[in-house]
Amino acid sequence: MNPWPDIAAAIASAAGKAFSIESREAIGGGCINSACRVTGGGRSYFVKTNDAGKAYMFAAEADGLAAIAATNTVRVPQPVCHGANDEASWLVVEFIALGRERPGGMRTLGRRLAALHRTMQDRFGWHRDNTIGTTPQINTPSGDWLAFWREHRLRYQLALAARNGYAGALQREGERLMDRLPAFFKTYAPLPSLLHGDLWSGNAAFDQDGAPVIFDPAVYYGDREADVAMTELFGGFSSEFYAGYREAFPLDPGYAVRRDLYNLYHVLNHLNLFAGGYLAQAQRLMGRLLASV
């Protein structure tokens, strides 16, 4: 079954006017979904597709994009529609033509991320679970950040790693670390900020006017340091980005240590998704963290 007629019909229904796909242009760069630009009648959309069982993932992503867009802080692709048939699931969003970073662009991105993080609520988590990559991300609301991070982030990933064949020392060290979590928060009390949730350098760019754009979120309310920490993984952002962020929303001095705690979650997730050298990286992070308390 060809999913594209159903995708075109879904776009037409969401847009309130007829739409037929005249061309499809594959867009690379992702390792989880297939992506393309579809064009028809002078309109273009960005479409991500996966197997039919991933409809829940796209529904949650659309919800996350809408939540960020509602803050009017940093641009995201506006969600158009999502759905599935027997062949595939899909997410359709606004197509944003990307351009180059202009002078001051990364500083602006840092300031706008800080503005996003000033969107707060009274509990950590979110109203629905979503995914980090294709891994389920549990967002059951909680008033206790340490319990949330321990149970829904670290312990969840460690249990998944055991099922994936990495049982043993990783879990033993993980349990030791989780027992010592309070030591990292003796003088720091996180507030529940709206987070992008998966903000590495591949999920940020600039539009043709030079305005920052972020995409592919894994939204929840959590410690804003978790978002900032991930920007330092996988290549990191420029010093201008961090200068802009700190100007707008200074970081606690203890961030330099907690950064490893927050990035451990993403390294464990990459171990579970891709294997490779992430086991050694996770063990190094745990070792540094345990040695610091």
C-alpha positions as CSV (number, residue, x, y, z in Angstrom):
1,M,0.0,0.0,0.0
2,N,1.4,3.4,-1.0
3,P,1.1,5.9,2.0
4,W,1.4,9.0,0.0
5,P,-2.2,9.5,-1.2
6,D,-3.2,9.3,2.5
7,I,-0.5,11.7,3.5
8,A,-1.7,14.2,0.8
9,A,-5.3,13.8,2.0
10,A,-4.3,14.4,5.6
11,I,-2.4,17.6,4.5
12,A,-5.5,18.8,2.5
13,S,-7.8,18.1,5.5
14,A,-5.5,20.0,7.9
15,A,-4.9,22.9,5.5
16,G,-8.6,23.2,4.5
17,K,-7.9,23.1,0.8
18,A,-7.1,20.5,-1.8
19,F,-3.5,19.3,-2.0
20,S,-1.8,16.8,-4.3
21,I,1.9,15.8,-4.2
22,E,3.6,16.9,-7.4
23,S,7.2,16.1,-6.2
24,R,9.1,14.5,-3.3
25,E,12.7,15.3,-2.5
26,A,14.5,13.0,0.0
27,I,16.2,14.8,2.8
28,G,19.1,13.1,4.6
29,G,20.6,13.5,8.0
30,G,18.3,11.5,10.2
31,C,19.0,8.0,11.5
32,I,15.5,7.2,13.0
33,N,13.0,8.3,10.3
34,S,12.9,8.8,6.6
35,A,12.3,12.5,5.6
36,C,11.4,14.4,2.5
37,R,10.1,17.6,1.2
38,V,6.8,17.3,-0.6
39,T,5.6,20.0,-2.9
40,G,2.3,20.7,-4.7
41,G,0.4,23.7,-5.9
42,G,3.2,26.1,-4.8
43,R,3.2,24.7,-1.2
44,S,5.9,22.7,0.5
45,Y,5.9,20.6,3.6
46,F,8.5,18.6,5.5
47,V,7.3,15.0,6.0
48,K,8.8,12.3,8.3
49,T,7.7,8.7,7.9
50,N,8.3,5.5,9.7
51,D,6.5,2.1,10.1
52,A,2.9,2.1,10.9
53,G,3.6,1.3,14.6
54,K,5.3,4.6,15.2
55,A,2.2,6.8,15.0
56,Y,2.3,7.4,18.8
57,M,5.9,8.8,18.4
58,F,4.8,11.3,15.8
59,A,1.7,12.4,17.7
60,A,3.9,13.2,20.8
61,E,6.4,15.1,18.6
62,A,3.7,17.2,17.1
63,D,2.4,18.0,20.6
64,G,5.9,19.0,21.7
65,L,6.4,21.3,18.7
66,A,3.1,22.9,19.4
67,A,4.1,23.4,23.1
68,I,7.4,25.1,22.1
69,A,5.7,27.2,19.4
70,A,3.1,28.5,21.9
71,T,5.9,30.1,24.0
72,N,6.9,32.5,21.2
73,T,10.5,32.2,22.2
74,V,12.4,30.2,19.6
75,R,11.2,29.1,16.1
76,V,10.2,25.5,15.5
77,P,8.5,24.0,12.4
78,Q,4.7,24.4,13.0
79,P,3.0,20.9,13.0
80,V,0.5,20.4,10.3
81,C,-0.8,16.9,10.8
82,H,0.2,13.3,11.8
83,G,-1.3,9.9,11.2
84,A,-0.9,6.4,9.9
85,N,-2.3,3.8,7.6
86,D,-1.5,0.1,7.2
87,E,1.8,1.0,5.5
88,A,3.3,3.8,7.4
89,S,3.0,6.5,10.0
90,W,3.9,10.2,9.3
91,L,4.4,13.6,10.7
92,V,3.9,16.7,8.5
93,V,5.3,20.0,9.6
94,E,6.0,23.4,8.1
95,F,8.9,23.3,5.6
96,I,11.5,25.8,6.7
97,A,14.2,26.7,4.1
98,L,17.4,26.8,6.0
99,G,20.2,29.3,5.6
100,R,23.5,30.1,7.2
101,E,24.3,31.4,10.6
102,R,24.8,35.2,10.6
103,P,26.9,37.2,13.0
104,G,25.4,36.9,16.5
105,G,23.2,34.0,15.5
106,M,24.4,31.5,18.1
107,R,24.2,34.1,20.8
108,T,20.6,34.7,19.8
109,L,19.9,31.0,19.9
110,G,21.3,30.9,23.5
111,R,19.2,33.8,24.6
112,R,16.1,32.3,23.0
113,L,16.7,28.9,24.6
114,A,17.0,30.7,27.9
115,A,13.6,32.4,27.2
116,L,12.1,29.0,26.5
117,H,13.4,27.7,29.8
118,R,11.6,30.5,31.7
119,T,8.3,28.8,30.7
120,M,7.6,26.8,33.9
121,Q,5.0,24.8,35.6
122,D,4.7,23.3,39.1
123,R,5.7,19.7,38.4
124,F,8.4,17.9,36.4
125,G,7.4,15.6,33.5
126,W,4.7,16.2,31.0
127,H,1.1,15.3,30.3
128,R,2.1,12.4,28.0
129,D,5.0,10.1,27.4
130,N,7.1,10.5,24.2
131,T,10.3,9.2,22.8
132,I,14.0,10.0,22.8
133,G,15.0,8.6,19.4
134,T,12.7,5.6,19.3
135,T,13.2,4.8,23.0
136,P,10.1,5.4,25.2
137,Q,10.6,8.5,27.4
138,I,8.5,8.3,30.5
139,N,7.1,11.6,31.7
140,T,4.9,10.8,34.6
141,P,4.5,14.1,36.5
142,S,6.3,14.4,39.8
143,G,7.1,17.1,42.3
144,D,10.4,15.4,43.1
145,W,13.1,16.1,40.5
146,L,15.6,13.6,42.0
147,A,13.0,10.8,42.0
148,F,12.0,11.7,38.4
149,W,15.5,11.7,37.1
150,R,16.4,8.5,39.0
151,E,13.4,6.4,38.0
152,H,12.2,7.8,34.6
153,R,15.6,8.6,33.2
154,L,18.6,6.7,34.6
155,R,16.9,3.5,36.0
156,Y,14.8,3.1,32.9
157,Q,17.8,3.3,30.6
158,L,19.9,1.0,32.8
159,A,17.1,-1.6,32.9
160,L,16.8,-1.4,29.1
161,A,20.6,-1.8,28.8
162,A,20.4,-5.0,30.9
163,R,17.8,-6.4,28.5
164,N,20.0,-5.4,25.6
165,G,22.9,-7.5,26.9
166,Y,24.8,-4.9,29.0
167,A,23.9,-6.3,32.4
168,G,26.4,-6.3,35.2
169,A,28.9,-3.6,36.1
170,L,27.0,-0.9,34.4
171,Q,23.9,-1.5,36.6
172,R,26.0,-1.9,39.8
173,E,27.8,1.4,39.2
174,G,24.4,2.9,38.2
175,E,22.8,1.9,41.5
176,R,25.7,3.4,43.4
177,L,25.3,6.7,41.5
178,M,21.5,6.8,41.9
179,D,22.0,6.3,45.7
180,R,24.2,9.4,45.7
181,L,22.0,11.7,43.7
182,P,21.2,14.0,46.6
183,A,24.9,14.9,46.8
184,F,24.7,16.7,43.5
185,F,21.9,19.0,44.7
186,K,22.9,20.1,48.1
187,T,22.8,23.8,47.2
188,Y,20.7,23.7,44.1
189,A,16.9,23.2,43.7
190,P,15.9,22.8,40.0
191,L,12.7,24.3,38.7
192,P,10.4,22.6,36.1
193,S,11.3,24.4,32.9
194,L,10.0,23.5,29.5
195,L,12.8,21.7,27.7
196,H,13.4,20.8,24.1
197,G,14.7,17.5,25.5
198,D,17.0,16.4,22.6
199,L,19.0,19.5,21.8
200,W,22.2,18.5,20.2
201,S,23.8,20.4,17.3
202,G,22.0,18.4,14.6
203,N,18.6,19.6,16.0
204,A,19.3,23.3,15.6
205,A,19.8,25.5,12.5
206,F,19.0,29.0,11.1
207,D,16.3,30.0,8.6
208,Q,17.1,32.1,5.6
209,D,16.6,35.3,7.6
210,G,19.2,34.1,10.1
211,A,16.7,33.3,12.9
212,P,17.5,30.2,15.0
213,V,15.3,27.2,14.5
214,I,15.2,24.0,16.7
215,F,13.4,20.8,15.8
216,D,13.0,17.1,16.6
217,P,12.1,17.7,20.3
218,A,11.5,15.2,23.1
219,V,9.6,17.7,25.3
220,Y,9.1,17.6,29.0
221,Y,9.4,19.9,32.0
222,G,12.7,19.4,33.8
223,D,15.9,21.0,35.1
224,R,17.0,23.5,32.4
225,E,20.6,22.3,33.0
226,A,19.6,19.0,31.2
227,D,19.0,20.9,28.0
228,V,22.1,22.9,28.2
229,A,24.2,19.8,29.1
230,M,23.1,18.0,25.9
231,T,24.2,20.9,23.8
232,E,27.7,20.0,24.9
233,L,27.4,16.4,23.6
234,F,28.2,15.3,20.0
235,G,30.2,18.3,18.9
236,G,28.7,21.0,21.1
237,F,27.7,24.6,20.3
238,S,29.9,27.6,20.0
239,S,31.1,29.7,22.9
240,E,28.7,32.5,21.7
241,F,25.8,30.3,22.4
242,Y,26.7,29.7,26.0
243,A,27.5,33.4,26.5
244,G,24.1,34.3,25.2
245,Y,22.4,31.8,27.4
246,R,24.3,32.8,30.6
247,E,23.6,36.5,29.9
248,A,19.9,35.8,29.8
249,F,19.7,33.1,32.5
250,P,22.9,32.5,34.5
251,L,23.7,28.9,35.4
252,D,24.4,27.6,38.9
253,P,28.1,26.9,39.6
254,G,27.4,23.2,40.2
255,Y,26.3,22.8,36.6
256,A,29.8,21.8,35.6
257,V,29.4,18.6,37.6
258,R,25.7,17.9,36.9
259,R,26.4,18.2,33.2
260,D,27.8,14.6,33.3
261,L,24.8,13.4,35.2
262,Y,22.4,14.7,32.6
263,N,24.4,13.6,29.6
264,L,24.7,10.1,31.1
265,Y,21.0,9.7,30.2
266,H,21.7,10.4,26.5
267,V,24.8,8.3,26.4
268,L,22.9,5.3,27.9
269,N,20.1,5.9,25.3
270,H,22.7,5.9,22.5
271,L,24.1,2.6,23.9
272,N,20.6,1.1,23.8
273,L,19.9,2.4,20.3
274,F,23.2,2.0,18.5
275,A,25.6,0.0,20.8
276,G,29.2,0.8,19.7
277,G,31.5,2.7,22.0
278,Y,28.8,4.2,24.2
279,L,29.3,1.6,26.9
280,A,32.8,2.8,27.6
281,Q,31.6,6.4,27.5
282,A,28.8,5.7,30.0
283,Q,31.2,4.0,32.3
284,R,33.6,6.9,32.1
285,L,30.9,9.3,33.0
286,M,29.7,7.2,35.9
287,G,33.3,7.0,37.2
288,R,33.8,10.8,37.1
289,L,30.5,11.4,38.8
290,L,31.2,8.9,41.6
291,A,34.6,10.3,42.1
292,S,33.1,13.8,42.6
293,V,30.9,13.0,45.6
